[in-house]
Amino acid sequence: MSRDSASAGRGVDRRHFVAAAGAAGFAGALPAGAPALAQHGGHGAAPARAAASPPPAGYVFFMPPEARFVEAAVDVFIPHDDVGPGGVEAGVPAFIDRQLAGAFGRGAGLYLQGPFADGAPTQGYQLPLTPAEFYRAAIREIDELCRREHDGKRFDELPAATRDAVLLALREGRAALATLPGATFVALLLQNAIEGYFADPIYGGNRDMGAWRMIGFPGVGGMYATAIEEHRNAPMAVEFRSIADMQR
């Protein structure tokens, strides 16, 4: 993300979008009444004990050029700022890497037989490739596109503002990949980045529960239905807890 004034404004808007998306996702998963309390917890939250150990360092699916691409793209989606941690520092690329190395990457639960045609947005994934295959092929084609249009430079070698423009052009259909739907890939990458940013740290992202602290979500222990009236519209001091914390 460029640091000039125009891009800074877009960065703030983007961070608010990501935060709202994460909060909305938790609201759908929590019991009635719990979301309002959880979202008020950030300012008055009690300090958490030491965070659970992060997953082992290193990528298990991405090859080095693919890892550089994903890190560069995640940095565009969720840049570091004074609102909360950036996506790279929060471990989002590691989350995506581990998902692609597992059942999600293999397309478990997806129908991957033909016929294949352009579907409506409500029809979901409509490609013959597994998500892992789609990532690998799309990253290669985006790098090829960047080399053609930006003096031989890969996507990760471009300035942040240019990376932003490349992803936006693909998302809006103003740029096209050789064989794959660029808009579909960018939408999937953004979705996975948001998932990794707000997932439990045990899955590799949301390092030190930084995204949860940003929105005031207390974690897997957030079952506070009996305290709704006592703490309505007021900060609630809670200890942030991950799945790993519950296993201790």
C-alpha positions in Angstrom: 0.0 0.0 0.0 1.4 3.3 -1.0 2.1 5.8 1.8 0.9 8.9 0.0 -2.3 10.5 1.2 -4.6 9.0 -1.4 -3.4 5.5 -0.7 -3.4 6.0 3.0 -7.1 6.8 2.8 -7.7 3.6 0.9 -5.7 1.7 3.4 -7.9 2.9 6.3 -11.0 2.0 4.3 -9.6 -1.4 3.5 -8.7 -2.2 7.1 -12.2 -1.2 8.3 -13.6 -3.5 5.6 -11.4 -6.4 6.8 -12.3 -5.7 10.5 -16.0 -5.6 9.7 -15.8 -8.8 7.7 -14.1 -10.5 10.6 -16.6 -9.2 13.2 -19.5 -10.3 10.9 -18.1 -13.8 10.6 -17.9 -14.2 14.4 -21.4 -12.7 14.8 -22.7 -15.6 12.7 -21.0 -18.2 14.8 -21.6 -16.9 18.3 -24.8 -17.4 20.4 -27.4 -14.7 20.4 -26.3 -11.7 22.5 -22.6 -12.7 22.5 -21.4 -10.6 19.6 -22.2 -7.2 21.2 -20.3 -8.1 24.3 -17.4 -9.5 22.4 -17.0 -6.4 20.2 -16.9 -4.1 23.3 -14.2 -6.1 24.9 -11.2 -4.7 23.1 -10.6 -1.4 25.1 -11.0 -2.9 28.6 -9.7 -6.4 28.0 -7.5 -8.0 30.6 -3.9 -8.8 29.5 -3.7 -12.3 28.0 -1.2 -14.9 29.2 1.6 -15.9 26.9 0.3 -16.8 23.5 0.3 -20.4 22.4 3.3 -21.5 20.4 3.0 -20.7 16.7 3.0 -23.4 14.1 6.5 -24.5 12.9 8.3 -22.0 10.8 8.5 -22.5 7.0 6.0 -23.2 4.3 4.8 -26.7 3.6 3.0 -26.1 0.2 4.3 -22.9 -1.3 7.5 -22.9 -3.3 9.6 -19.8 -2.6 8.2 -17.7 -5.6 4.7 -18.6 -4.6 5.3 -17.6 -1.0 6.7 -14.3 -2.1 3.6 -13.6 -4.2 1.2 -14.5 -1.4 3.1 -12.3 1.1 3.1 -9.4 -1.3 -0.6 -9.8 -2.0 -1.6 -10.1 1.7 0.4 -7.0 2.4 -1.8 -5.2 -0.1 -5.0 -6.5 1.4 -4.1 -6.0 5.0 -1.2 -3.5 5.4 0.3 -2.8 8.8 -1.1 0.4 10.4 -2.0 1.9 13.7 -5.4 0.1 13.7 -4.0 -3.4 14.0 -1.3 -5.9 12.8 -0.6 -6.3 9.1 -1.6 -9.6 7.4 1.9 -10.8 6.9 3.0 -10.2 10.5 -0.2 -11.9 11.7 0.8 -15.0 9.8 -1.9 -15.0 7.1 0.4 -16.5 4.5 1.2 -19.4 6.8 -2.5 -20.0 7.3 -3.2 -20.1 3.6 -0.2 -22.4 3.0 -1.4 -24.9 5.5 -4.9 -24.9 4.2 -3.7 -25.5 0.7 -1.5 -28.4 1.9 -4.6 -30.0 3.5 -8.1 -31.0 2.7 -9.1 -27.6 1.4 -6.3 -27.6 -1.1 -7.2 -31.0 -2.3 -10.8 -29.8 -2.9 -12.4 -32.0 -0.3 -16.1 -31.4 -0.3 -16.0 -29.7 -3.7 -17.7 -31.0 -6.9 -14.9 -31.1 -9.4 -16.4 -32.9 -12.3 -17.8 -31.3 -15.5 -19.4 -29.7 -17.2 -17.7 -26.5 -16.3 -19.2 -23.2 -17.3 -19.2 -19.6 -16.0 -21.6 -19.8 -13.0 -23.6 -17.2 -11.2 -22.1 -15.7 -8.0 -24.5 -17.8 -6.0 -23.2 -21.0 -7.5 -19.8 -20.9 -5.8 -16.6 -22.6 -7.1 -17.0 -23.6 -10.8 -13.5 -24.7 -11.8 -12.0 -28.1 -12.7 -8.9 -27.3 -10.6 -8.5 -28.0 -6.9 -7.8 -24.8 -4.8 -4.2 -25.9 -4.6 -3.9 -26.3 -8.3 -5.8 -23.0 -8.9 -3.4 -21.1 -6.6 -0.3 -22.5 -8.2 -1.4 -21.9 -11.8 -2.9 -18.4 -11.1 0.2 -17.2 -9.3 2.3 -18.3 -12.3 0.0 -16.5 -14.7 -0.1 -13.3 -12.7 3.7 -13.2 -12.5 3.8 -13.7 -16.3 1.3 -10.8 -16.7 3.5 -8.6 -14.5 6.7 -9.4 -16.4 5.0 -8.5 -19.7 3.6 -5.2 -18.4 6.2 -4.1 -15.8 9.7 -4.4 -17.3 10.2 -8.1 -16.5 9.4 -7.7 -12.8 7.4 -10.3 -10.8 4.4 -9.3 -8.8 6.3 -9.3 -5.5 9.0 -7.1 -7.1 6.5 -4.3 -7.8 5.9 -1.3 -5.6 2.9 -1.7 -3.2 0.8 0.8 -5.2 1.4 -1.1 -8.4 0.6 -4.5 -6.8 -2.6 -2.9 -5.5 -3.5 -1.8 -9.1 -2.7 -5.2 -10.6 -5.0 -7.0 -8.1 -7.8 -4.4 -8.6 -7.6 -4.6 -12.4 -7.9 -8.4 -12.2 -10.8 -8.2 -9.7 -12.7 -5.7 -11.9 -12.0 -7.5 -15.2 -9.8 -4.8 -16.6 -6.9 -7.3 -16.9 -7.0 -10.9 -17.9 -4.8 -13.9 -17.3 -3.8 -16.3 -20.0 -6.1 -19.2 -19.2 -7.7 -18.6 -15.7 -10.4 -16.2 -14.3 -8.3 -13.6 -12.6 -11.3 -12.1 -10.8 -12.2 -15.5 -9.3 -8.6 -16.0 -8.0 -8.4 -12.5 -6.4 -11.7 -13.0 -4.7 -10.6 -16.4 -3.4 -7.3 -15.0 -2.2 -9.0 -12.1 -0.4 -11.5 -14.5 1.2 -8.7 -16.8 2.4 -6.7 -13.8 3.7 -9.6 -12.6 5.8 -10.1 -16.1 7.1 -6.5 -16.4 8.1 -6.5 -13.0 9.7 -9.3 -13.9 12.1 -8.9 -17.7 12.5 -7.8 -19.3 15.7 -4.0 -19.0 16.0 -3.7 -22.8 16.0 -4.2 -22.7 12.3 -1.2 -20.5 11.6 -2.8 -17.0 11.3 -4.0 -14.3 13.8 -0.6 -14.5 15.5 -0.8 -13.6 19.2 -4.6 -13.1 18.6 -3.8 -9.7 17.3 -6.9 -9.5 15.0 -9.1 -10.6 17.9 -7.7 -7.9 20.1 -8.3 -5.4 17.4 -12.1 -6.1 17.2 -12.5 -7.1 20.9 -13.3 -10.7 20.3 -12.2 -12.7 23.3 -11.7 -16.0 21.5 -13.0 -19.5 22.1 -14.0 -18.8 25.7 -16.5 -16.1 24.5 -19.7 -17.5 26.0 -21.0 -14.6 28.1 -24.8 -14.8 27.6 -25.4 -14.5 31.3 -23.4 -11.3 31.5 -25.3 -9.4 28.8 -27.2 -7.0 31.0 -24.4 -6.3 33.4 -22.0 -5.3 30.6 -24.3 -3.9 27.9 -22.7 -1.1 25.9 -19.6 -1.1 28.2 -16.1 -2.6 28.0 -15.8 -6.0 29.4 -12.4 -7.1 30.8 -11.8 -10.7 29.5 -8.8 -12.9 28.9 -8.3 -13.7 25.2 -8.1 -17.5 24.7 -7.3 -19.6 21.7 -8.0 -23.3 21.2 -4.5 -24.1 22.4 -5.1 -22.2 25.6 -8.2 -24.4 26.2 -6.1 -27.5 25.9 -3.7 -26.6 28.7 
